[in-house]
Amino acid sequence: MAWHGEPLVGFDLETTGTEPLEARIVTAAIVGVSGDGRVTRHRDWLADPGIRIPEQASAIHGISSERAAAEGRPVAEVADEIAETLTGYWNQGVPIVAYNASFDLTLLSAELRRHGLPSLSERRGGAPIGPVVDPYTIDRSVDRYRRGKRTLEAVCAEYGVVLEAAHQASADAEAAVRVAVAIAERHASVAALTPAELHGRQIDWYRAWAEDFQAFLRRKGSPDAVVDPSWPLRELAPVAR
């Protein structure tokens, strides 16, 4: 059976900002979806990020600094549990689906580094992470010239996926899975790949997009623009000594 007819696990973070090497986790969700589309597991986290949540971020995901401090768990504990859960699925061969995976996985990895916790790879005995399925990267490659936004809400609309509570981690995590399945159902070339093959293709697709976008920015007047081509993880800054 093709990968999109097997169990998949959606993952999403809501955070304090948009820079994954600096932002902190506020909420997180991991949602398991069976091959026939049933939600089989649903786990949520609310973290105290240890810093104030900017008003712009609170306006998006609805979590204030005061609520996070009062109700959230220490972010180090949350990051550790998320990492253990994700690597547990990878060790079973279950793909993790994350929309714009390089943001969420890089941010999680930065949190692990920040708190002196084992990395995702270290939790796998040094093995690379994956397989990862990123509907954002896949859709941008297989339907390159489609006009319009590529936000999760926009892509859900394109593929007929209902997203009733955008920017709530659990809703976004489940929607990411359903969009991934819908893309595979529309594009036979994606469905035909194994999870490992799809993971490898996404590395290439993301790099190609990054190189094209960087060239575009430089042509448009930003000669020093750099777009990180790494997927599904950006390189973390060296540990200060």
N, C-alpha and C positions, 0 to 999 in steps of 0.2 A: 504494500500500500504506500502511496505517495506521502511525503512528510506532513502535508497539510491535513491528512486524514488520521494522523496519529496524535497522541496527547502533546499539548504545547503549554508553555507557562509564560504568562504576560508579566512584565515588570515595569514599574514606573516610579519616579521620584517627583515630588514637588519640593521646591528649594527656596533659598533666600535670594537667589540671583541667577544670572545667565552665564556666568563664567565658571565652567566646571572645576577648574583648579582652585577656585577661591570660594565658591558658594557652598552652603551647608545644607544637609538634609533637614526637611521639616516634616514631610509625610512620605510614606512609601507604601507600596502594595505589590503583592505577588499573587497572581490569580491563575490557577490551573484550569485548563479547558480540555475536555475529553475529545476524542476523535469525532464524536457525533455532536459536538458543540455544547455539551453541558458543562457548567462551572462545577468543578469537583473540589476545588480548594480556594480559599479566599482569606488572605492574611494581610492585615493593615498595621502600620506603625505610625505613631505620632512622636516626634523627637523634640527635645529641647536643644536647639542648635548651638546654644552657648553664646550666641550673638543676637543683636536685635534684628528682627525681620523687617526689611524695608517696607514702607507702606505700599509701594508698587507691587511687591511680591504678594503681600497679604491681600491686596485687591484681586489678585488672580486666583489664589487657592483658598482664600478665606480664613487663614490661620494667623492670628495676631501674635506678637511677641509675648503678650501677657498669657494667652491661652497656652502657647507652647511651653512657657516656663512653669505654668501651674499644672498642666496635664501631661506634658510630654516626658518621655524617658530620656536619660542621658544619651546623647547622640552616639557616643562610642559603643554603647550596648546595642543600639538600633543597627548601626552599621555592621557590627559583628554578626548579629543574627541574620541580617539580609544576606551577607556574604556567605554564611554557612548554608543558608537555604538555597541560594543560587548554585553554589558549587555542588551541593548534594544532588540537585537535578542534573547538572552536567555530568556528574559521575555515573548517573543512570542512563546517560545518553539522551536526555530530554532537552530539546532546544529551548532557549530563553528568547522570548520575543519582546523587543523594546523599540519603541518609536524614537528615532534619532538616538540609537544605542550608544554612540560615542559620547554623548553628553552624560547620560545616566551612569554608564559604567565607569567613565573617567571620574565623575564626581564621587561615586562610591569608592573608587580606588584611592582618590585623594583623601577622603575621610579616613580610610583604613591607615594610610600612611601618616596622617596627621595625629592619630591616636596610638601609633605604635603597634598596630594590629597586623596579623599576617595578611598578605595580599591575596587576591583571588587565585593567582597561579600557585602561590605557596600552599594554599589550602588543597590544591590538587597534586601535591607532590612535585611541583615544578612544571606540570603539564600546562600547555596554553589553555586559555579559557575558550568555551564554545561547546557546541555550536550556538551561534547567535543569529537570530532572524530580525532584520531591521526593515520594516515596511517602508520607511522613509527613503532609505538608500535603494531598495529594490524598485519602488515605484518611480523614483527619479531616473532610474536607468532604463526600465522597460517601456516607459511612456515619457520619454525625454522631452518631447516637444509640446506636450499638453500645456495649455495656458492656465494661469491662475495660481493660487497659493498652494503650498505643500504642507500646511499645518495639518495636525491630526484631524481637526474638524473638517477641513476642506477635503482631505483624502477619504475620510469616512463618507462624506456626501457623494464623492465620485464613485465609490464602490458599494453604496447602498447599505452602509453600516450605521446603526443607530447609536449615537453618543449623546446621552441625556444629561450628563453632568461633567462637561469638559473641565479639566484641571483638578478633578478629584482623582487621586492616584489610582484607586481601584477601578473607576470607570475608564480611565485612560489605558490602564494595563489590559483590561478585557478587550477594549476596542482595538488595541494594537494587534491582539491575536486574531480577531475577526477580520481586520483589514488584511493581515498576512494571508489568511485563508482565501479571502476574496481575490487577492492579486493572483494567487496560484491557480484559482479556478478560471480566471480570465486569461492567464498567460501560461500556456502549456510548457513553454521553455523553462519557466520557474518551477512548475510542479514536477518536472522530470528530473530535477537535480536531487541528490541526497542532501541531508542537512550539512554534511561536511563539505560537499561540493558547493552548495549555496553560500556557506560561510566564506569559502575561498573566493568565490565570484564577487561577493560584496566588498571584500578587501580591494579588489581591482576596480570595481565600479566606483567606490568612494574615492580612491586615489585619482581616478580619471576626472571625476567631478571636481575635486579640490584643485587639480592642476588647471582645469578649464576656468574655474571661477577666479583663481588667483590671476591668471592671464587677463581675464576680463577686467578685474579691478585695476590692474596695472595699466591697461590701455585707457581706462577711464580717469586716470589722473592720480592714482595711488601707487607710485613706482616701487614703494617698499612693502606693499601688501603681501602678507604671507597667510596662506590657508593651510592648516595642518592636514596632511593627507592620511593620517593614521586612523584606522578603524579595526576593531571596535573600541580600542583604547588609545587615547592620546598619551604621549610620553609625559611622565610626571617629572617635576623638578627634582634635581638631586637633593638628598637629605643634607641639611646644613650640619657642618661639623664644628 
